[in-house]
Amino acid sequence: MSNTLDPAQQTADFDPIPNDGRVDKLLQSIDGPAWGRIRWMREQLTGCERALLVGRRTAALAILLMREGLSVSVVETDGHWAESFESILDHEGLSSGDCTVSLPGTRALEEAFGQLRPDAVAVLDEHAGEMDALLRMIGDDEGTTVRRLVVALPFGEGGADASSTLPRGLVAGLGPARVVSIEVRDGHIHFAASPGNGGEPVAIDQLLALTEQGAVEVIGDERSRRAAAERELHDTRESLLEAERVAEELRFSTSFRLGQALVMAARSPKAMLTLPLAIVRVLHERRTRDAVAASRPAVAKKGLSEWEKEQLRSVARQATPGGTDAVLAAVGTALPDAPRSVLAFAYLVAAQACSAQGRHDLEFEVASRALELNRSVGMLRGFLHVALRCRQMDAASATLAELHKAARSGNQIAKKFVSAFKQTSSYKIAVLEAIPPRSEHWNGSTDGRVAYVLHNSLPYSSGGYATRSHGVATALAEKGVSVVCVTRPGFPLDMKPELAPVDVAAVDVIDGISYQRVSEPLRTNIPEYKYVLAAANRMSAELARLDASYVQAASNYVTGLPALIAARRLGVPFFYEVRGLWEITRMSRDDAFAKSISFDVQRHMEATLAREADHVFTLTEPMREELINRGVDPERITLLPNSVDADRFVPTRRDEALARELDIPDGVPVIGYVGTFVIYEGLEHLAEACVALHRKGHDFRLLLVGNENASGLDRGPITQEILDICTRGGIADKLIMPGRIPHEQVSSYYSLIDICPFPRKPWPVCEMVSPMKPLEALALEKAVVVSSVRALTEMIRDGVTGVVFEKGNVDSLADAIEGLMDAPERRQALGRAGREFVARERSWAQVADHIQAVKARFDQLRDQQAAGTASAEEAAVVATRAATE
């Protein structure tokens, strides 16, 4: 190591620390907040090669960077640390010749900067008045090699003129800079920038806000000084008591007593005569104390210091390429004699290092080994966070259940943790613990009544969800099944705030189907887990009153979980109808959501509900595959595809009056869509395709009925985008957008449409979930054009019942529509074939037959149980065969 300390700066107080326990004590004296800043700096300097470090206690940061292969030069503001650098590096097994250390001064700073030519500069905790000089060096260095400046300083640190270390001063002093990050945290400014790269200037309001934040923190620090002084006084008193205890021990130590005997012998001839006896007595007492001490158990190491944790993270990072065993071996080598409890905690620290490397597979495996060694509440708490971060939701649920058990038994640490964890969105997984085990025997009345639990329904909702529910319920009733629909607690009051409880009838009867309303609890202003548990209690009472023999609930888990819990309490079979995976729907429009814990929590809730169901119904083969991937027994899954009432949707003559009202000329093809404007429907792609057709010289009308909003009053972003595309493309006069229309007018608008495109985007939700609108268009004998997503190609045969174009390809969509525009005979042939298809294969009666097949098996096995010839488990196994028979 090259020391460039100015002799005038050295004092006799600067004694290098020898390579013994005092080095450990020095490194371990760095407190937690300081370690946070050191770790933050190491992360910011990732990818650099040569770093100039300026500040206090830079040895720890230097060690971490040198282990990463960086060359380091240090300007250390604390002379004691500077003089001890060589001993510290030797103690950590690093070559002291690779690090140049100086005490502060402009000359020393210039020499260090010039010799190292750093590509990174870090200022940690102090700058000894050299901040302005350092900024000038970086800014004035022609062809500068510095590509990263990282600063962590106390807010306003710098004596009389602290402006250079305020947010505004840092940005101004550096000159042109691309600020990577700037914030005030724990009373310190954390600033990272790439000097000399130009970039956008930081807004003055942001700098003022940061300055205000820092000032508030400093004031808060001032207010806490008295408390800190009181704590320091308390610590001093404790230290004094400890010193008195040590002095007392010394008075009774062997060396002190032997020395005392020798002194007394030198002073008194009589004491000299008794000296041998006094020595024997002292040695005898020493042997007795040693024997007693040897019989006591060794005091186990209670924990790890921040420095030891950082050492573990370092060795774990180096061992990650070798996998789990290599990481565990590295930890074991670093702590060879650690007890199981400390080793388990060390494994958790190593798991953090694996996480920082992006190796979440190793993180979870290493943390699992830690839990094998120690299942204390503290370890369970740490492992729960690892499981959530690593997307291991089954393990997270099991761990949370164990923490709940500890809290119920009176463990205060567990109680405190659970209370805090309840405030997070992840806590909703706790409701899964409320699912009772399956009954040994099925209960229920002999009439086989089905309670159909729904998220929403007619007449308050009229979308595809409500339409399917009514179609299934009506078809079951026509098959002679006693069916009653029960909407989830709180509907419709929580969706329509304009309604009062008195406005909602307890029962609505539509086409002979009863819809039971459960007014409470409401979902508004209540955590989801509380709602689900309260809804389960309310549903239990309602389903018992209805004397249900079967419970069938439709997506999602907020509706399905209360129904499952109620069914288990009543001892009746539960069927889960998975119509969509709402987390997949959200992921399709929000890429970041797929990486969030909320996505994993929702996926886990849906998967657990489906696995716990006695049978699962779903819409498409892709959805069936997804459920199997989530652990659902494939033999317990039956497809219930979306269908249509062909007697309700019948072809009608063209409404000439409406055509005149909309100014649609005779003989001009109408391209149309009727429904809600949703981002994944691809209506903007349809507008782009129509612009392309217009440029080819085609005449047509584009009729888009509906919008994004349930009220139909406001123009949404999709509507606006369509308008913009058509205006720019010169077809605004061909676009007709009447907004939402009364339900009874739908058939009149459909009568004007010749071609019905459904250009769904190539998103996961579109691949899995099938819409009902194409089936309705087929029943109306319309020529249907669909994208090639799997959910649509399951229902449309290209060239037979419709036309399929390449998903996401606007030109392919335009070609498909163009092929139908001037071919009315082909449109009519496709329409007739489409209606024949839905009448033959997509009726609600066929859906009811599939449900009846599953239900009949349970009916049979319930009878066998009553006769004592079958158990509930046998019933469940045999019932799964209904899907394949």
Sequence and secondary structure as in RCSB ss.txt:
>XXXX:A:sequence
MSNTLDPAQQTADFDPIPNDGRVDKLLQSIDGPAWGRIRWMREQLTGCERALLVGRRTAALAILLMREGLSVSVV
ETDGHWAESFESILDHEGLSSGDCTVSLPGTRALEEAFGQLRPDAVAVLDEHAGEMDALLRMIGDDEGTTVRRLV
VALPFGEGGADASSTLPRGLVAGLGPARVVSIEVRDGHIHFAASPGNGGEPVAIDQLLALTEQGAVEVIGDERSR
RAAAERELHDTRESLLEAERVAEELRFSTSFRLGQALVMAARSPKAMLTLPLAIVRVLHERRTRDAVAASRPAVA
KKGLSEWEKEQLRSVARQATPGGTDAVLAAVGTALPDAPRSVLAFAYLVAAQACSAQGRHDLEFEVASRALELNR
SVGMLRGFLHVALRCRQMDAASATLAELHKAARSGNQIAKKFVSAFKQTSSYKIAVLEAIPPRSEHWNGSTDGRV
AYVLHNSLPYSSGGYATRSHGVATALAEKGVSVVCVTRPGFPLDMKPELAPVDVAAVDVIDGISYQRVSEPLRTN
IPEYKYVLAAANRMSAELARLDASYVQAASNYVTGLPALIAARRLGVPFFYEVRGLWEITRMSRDDAFAKSISFD
VQRHMEATLAREADHVFTLTEPMREELINRGVDPERITLLPNSVDADRFVPTRRDEALARELDIPDGVPVIGYVG
TFVIYEGLEHLAEACVALHRKGHDFRLLLVGNENASGLDRGPITQEILDICTRGGIADKLIMPGRIPHEQVSSYY
SLIDICPFPRKPWPVCEMVSPMKPLEALALEKAVVVSSVRALTEMIRDGVTGVVFEKGNVDSLADAIEGLMDAPE
RRQALGRAGREFVARERSWAQVADHIQAVKARFDQLRDQQAAGTASAEEAAVVATRAATE
>XXXX:A:secstr
 EE   GGG  TT     SSHHHHHHHHTS HHHHHHHHHHHHHTTT SEEEEEESSHHHHHHHHHHTT EEEEE
ES HHHHHTHHHHHHHTT  GGGEEEE S HHHHHHHHHHH  SEEEEES  TT HHHHHHHHHH TT    EEE
EEEETT STT  GGGSHHHHHHHH SEEEEEEEEETTEEEEEEEET       HHHHHHHHHHHHHHHHHHHHHH
HHHHHHHHHHHHHHHHHHHHHHHHHHTSHHHHHHHHHHHHHH HHHHHTHHHHHHHHHHHHHHHHHHHHHS    
     HHHHHHHHHHHHHHGGG HHHHHHHHHHHSTT  HHHHHHHHHHHHHHHHHTT HHHHHHHHHHHHHH  
 HHHHHHHHHHHHHTT HHHHHHHHHHHHHHHHTT HHHHHHHHHHTTSGGGGGGGGGG     SS    TT  E
EEEESS TTT  SHHHHHHHHHHHHHHHTT  EEEEE TTTTTTT TT  GGGS SEEEETTEEEE    S STT
S HHHHHHHHHHHHHHHHHHHT SEEEEES HHHHHHHHHHHHHHT  EEEEE   HHHHHHHH GGGGGSHHHH
HHHHHHHHHHHHSSEEEES HHHHHHHHHTT  GGGEEE      TTTS      HHHHHHTT  TT  EEEEES
   GGG HHHHHHHHHHHHHTT   EEEEE  S TTS S  HHHHHHHHHHHHTT GGGEEEEES  GGGHHHHH
TT SEEEE   SSHHHHH   SHHHHHHHTT EEEEES HHHHTT  BTTTBEEE TT HHHHHHHHHHHHT HH
HHHHHHHHHHHHHHHH  HHHHHHHHHHHHHHHHHHHHHHHTTS  HHHHHHHHGGGGT 
